[in-house]
């Protein structure tokens, strides 16, 4: 992955390169880790030259979201579906939510 500064569509092309690599899908973990590390190093070098925080931040977020096995947030799939609890539990839950969020 090479960072070229004179490309008008550089940001879009950079994201496309990340997505294209990810879509190949048949990469080995070690090779993908090396590729991702090189991409992060290039991003840091690009930031050092341009101070384009938006591109670097968004590219890092894209890399993390595609290549990490962690959930997007700590509450991902941790709750219970409100449609699968009893009516009594649902009433209690709704009362607690109203107390918490609605003004008195």
C-alpha positions as CSV (number, residue, x, y, z in Angstrom):
1,X,0.0,0.0,0.0
2,X,1.6,3.2,-1.1
3,X,0.6,6.7,-0.1
4,X,0.6,9.1,-3.1
5,X,-0.1,12.7,-2.2
6,X,-1.0,14.0,-5.7
7,X,-4.1,11.9,-6.2
8,X,-7.3,13.9,-6.0
9,X,-9.2,10.8,-4.9
10,X,-6.5,9.7,-2.6
11,X,-8.7,9.2,0.5
12,X,-11.3,7.2,-1.4
13,X,-8.6,5.1,-3.1
14,X,-6.9,4.4,0.2
15,X,-10.2,3.1,1.8
16,X,-10.8,1.0,-1.4
17,X,-7.3,-0.6,-1.1
18,X,-8.1,-1.5,2.5
19,X,-11.5,-3.0,1.6
20,X,-10.1,-4.8,-1.4
21,X,-7.4,-6.5,0.7
22,X,-10.0,-7.5,3.3
23,X,-12.4,-8.9,0.6
24,X,-9.8,-11.3,-0.6
25,X,-10.6,-13.1,2.6
26,X,-8.2,-16.0,2.1
27,X,-5.2,-14.4,3.8
28,X,-3.2,-16.0,6.5
29,X,-3.4,-14.3,9.9
30,X,0.4,-13.6,10.0
31,X,0.4,-12.1,6.5
32,X,-2.6,-10.0,7.3
33,X,-1.0,-8.8,10.5
34,X,2.1,-7.8,8.6
35,X,0.0,-6.0,5.9
36,X,-2.0,-4.2,8.6
37,X,1.1,-3.1,10.5
38,X,2.7,-1.7,7.3
39,X,-0.6,0.1,6.6
40,X,-0.5,1.6,10.0
41,X,3.1,2.7,9.7
42,X,2.3,4.3,6.3
43,X,-0.6,6.1,7.9
44,X,1.6,7.5,10.6
45,X,4.1,8.7,8.1
46,X,1.4,10.3,6.0
47,X,0.0,12.0,9.1
48,X,3.5,13.3,10.0
49,X,3.7,14.9,6.5
50,X,0.2,16.2,6.1
51,X,-1.5,16.4,9.5
52,X,-4.6,15.0,7.9
53,X,-6.2,13.7,11.1
54,X,-9.5,12.8,9.5
55,X,-8.1,10.4,6.9
56,X,-5.8,8.8,9.4
57,X,-8.4,8.4,12.1
58,X,-11.0,7.0,9.6
59,X,-8.5,4.6,8.0
60,X,-7.4,3.3,11.4
61,X,-11.0,2.8,12.4
62,X,-11.7,0.9,9.2
63,X,-8.6,-1.3,9.7
64,X,-9.6,-2.1,13.3
65,X,-13.2,-2.8,12.4
66,X,-12.3,-5.2,9.5
67,X,-9.3,-7.0,10.9
68,X,-10.0,-7.3,14.7
69,X,-12.2,-10.0,16.2
70,X,-13.5,-7.8,18.9
71,X,-17.1,-6.7,19.0
72,X,-17.8,-3.1,17.9
73,X,-18.7,-2.1,21.5
74,X,-18.8,-3.6,24.9
75,X,-22.6,-4.0,24.8
76,X,-22.7,-5.8,21.5
77,X,-25.0,-8.9,22.0
78,X,-24.9,-8.6,25.8
79,X,-28.5,-7.7,26.4
80,X,-31.7,-9.7,26.1
81,X,-34.3,-9.3,23.5
82,X,-37.3,-7.6,25.1
83,X,-39.6,-9.8,23.0
84,X,-38.3,-12.9,24.7
85,X,-39.0,-11.9,28.3
86,X,-42.3,-12.4,30.2
87,X,-44.9,-9.7,30.3
88,X,-44.3,-9.1,34.0
89,X,-40.5,-8.6,33.4
90,X,-41.3,-6.3,30.5
91,X,-43.6,-4.1,32.7
92,X,-40.8,-3.9,35.4
93,X,-38.2,-3.0,32.7
94,X,-40.5,-0.3,31.2
95,X,-41.2,1.2,34.7
96,X,-37.4,1.3,35.4
97,X,-36.7,2.9,32.1
98,X,-39.4,5.5,32.6
99,X,-38.1,6.4,36.0
100,X,-34.6,6.6,34.7
101,X,-35.2,8.7,31.5
102,X,-38.5,10.6,31.8
103,X,-38.5,13.8,33.8
104,X,-40.6,13.8,37.0
